[in-house]
């Protein structure tokens, strides 16, 4: 049986690394989200909205709030992209997937010539 812990302080994480399966520290997670937000604008918002449990509302005083609320109900999945899209611009592929399947493509993992993989958000 796995042990999963949530720590408030980085100092307590070291005591659980030998016994816990996964350790999440709130301060470290906050710092990572801030760093990613500097690299790619709105990353923290995206991640936090994906983690946030949301109960839809029916009444809104502005249209953008209704659209935002609707998008909070989305889920995200990691999937392989059909090879038919190889070499096509990201903008076209994301447009096609949205128009055809209502899928929002916001990032891809690219294999570099060196063999390494690189994840790019909206490249």
C-alpha positions in Angstrom: 0.0 0.0 0.0 1.3 3.4 -1.0 1.7 6.3 1.4 1.0 9.7 0.0 1.7 12.8 2.1 1.0 16.5 1.8 3.5 18.6 3.7 3.1 22.3 4.6 6.9 22.9 5.0 9.8 21.7 3.0 11.7 20.8 6.3 9.2 17.9 7.0 9.5 16.4 3.6 13.0 14.9 4.2 11.6 12.8 7.1 9.0 11.1 4.9 11.1 10.5 1.7 12.2 7.0 2.9 8.7 5.8 3.9 6.2 7.6 1.6 5.5 6.7 -2.0 4.9 10.3 -3.0 5.5 13.5 -1.1 4.0 16.8 -2.1 5.1 20.0 -0.3 2.8 23.1 -0.6 5.7 25.6 -0.5 7.6 23.7 -3.2 4.5 23.3 -5.4 3.8 27.0 -5.1 7.3 27.9 -6.1 7.2 25.5 -9.1 3.9 27.0 -10.3 5.3 30.5 -10.0 8.4 29.5 -12.0 6.3 27.9 -14.7 4.1 30.9 -14.8 7.2 33.0 -15.6 8.2 30.7 -18.4 4.7 30.4 -19.9 2.1 32.9 -19.0 -1.1 31.5 -17.3 0.4 28.1 -16.6 -0.4 28.4 -12.9 -4.0 29.3 -13.7 -4.3 26.3 -16.0 -2.9 23.8 -13.5 -4.9 25.2 -10.6 -8.1 25.2 -12.6 -7.5 21.5 -13.5 -7.0 20.6 -9.9 -10.0 22.6 -8.6 -13.3 20.8 -8.1 -16.1 22.9 -9.5 -19.8 22.8 -9.3 -21.3 24.6 -12.4 -23.5 27.6 -11.9 -26.5 28.7 -13.9 -26.6 32.4 -13.4 -24.0 34.9 -14.6 -24.0 38.7 -15.0 -21.4 38.7 -17.8 -20.8 36.5 -20.8 -17.2 35.8 -20.1 -18.0 34.5 -16.6 -20.3 31.9 -18.2 -17.6 30.9 -20.7 -15.0 30.6 -17.9 -17.4 28.6 -15.7 -18.1 26.3 -18.6 -14.4 25.7 -19.3 -13.8 24.8 -15.6 -15.8 21.6 -16.3 -13.2 20.4 -18.8 -10.9 17.6 -18.0 -7.5 17.0 -19.4 -5.9 13.9 -20.8 -2.5 12.9 -22.2 -2.9 11.2 -25.6 -0.9 10.3 -28.6 -1.4 12.5 -31.7 -2.2 10.7 -34.9 0.9 10.6 -37.2 -1.2 12.3 -39.9 -0.6 15.6 -38.1 3.3 15.3 -38.2 4.8 18.4 -39.7 1.6 20.4 -39.5 1.6 23.8 -37.7 0.4 23.7 -34.1 -2.3 26.3 -34.8 -3.9 24.3 -37.6 -3.9 21.1 -35.6 -5.4 22.7 -32.6 -8.0 24.5 -34.7 -8.9 21.2 -36.5 -9.2 19.2 -33.3 -11.4 21.8 -31.7 -13.7 22.2 -34.7 -14.0 18.5 -35.3 -14.0 17.0 -31.8 -14.3 20.0 -29.3 -10.8 19.1 -28.0 -8.5 21.9 -26.8 -4.9 21.1 -27.6 -2.7 23.2 -25.5 0.7 21.4 -25.6 2.7 18.8 -27.3 5.8 16.7 -26.5 8.3 17.0 -29.2 11.2 14.5 -29.9 14.3 16.5 -30.6 17.0 15.4 -33.0 19.2 14.5 -30.0 16.5 12.0 -29.0 15.4 14.0 -25.9 11.8 14.9 -25.4 10.6 18.5 -24.8 7.1 19.5 -23.8 5.9 22.8 -25.3 2.8 24.7 -24.3 1.1 26.3 -27.3 4.4 26.4 -29.3 
